[in-house]
Amino acid sequence: MTAVPEIKISPSRISAWKECPRRYAWRNICKIVVPAHPSAALGTDVHKQLEKYMQGEALDFTRL
């Protein structure tokens, strides 16, 4: 008998499943990573740098 993998359920995962079951399966079951859009990646990097600044750490401008 094969073991069934445990799947975590959350409101956002249910919403993702309802939006597109195939995309949900690719991302959450097959673990296929979709690269972030360049503008989203920039926003993430800026946010991380602002967090560091607010915590008093040195800024790394090579990431921006």
C-alpha positions, -999 to 999 in steps of 0.1 A, spaced: 0 0 0 14 34 -10 15 62 15 -6 93 7 14 125 12 0 149 38 -13 181 23 -16 212 44 -50 230 39 -54 267 43 -78 293 30 -53 306 5 -46 270 -8 -83 264 -12 -86 297 -31 -57 287 -53 -73 253 -60 -106 269 -70 -88 294 -93 -68 267 -112 -65 231 -99 -37 223 -124 -15 253 -113 -22 244 -77 -9 209 -83 22 221 -101 31 245 -73 20 226 -42 22 189 -51 49 188 -79 69 216 -62 75 234 -95 89 268 -87 78 298 -108 103 326 -109 91 360 -96 84 387 -121 113 412 -122 93 440 -106 81 417 -78 117 406 -72 128 442 -70 100 450 -45 110 421 -24 147 432 -24 137 468 -15 115 455 13 143 434 28 167 464 26 142 486 44 138 460 71 176 459 76 177 497 77 149 498 104 168 472 125 200 493 123 219 469 100 241 480 71 224 483 37 235 462 7 230 483 -24 244 456 -47 210 438 -45 191 467 -59 
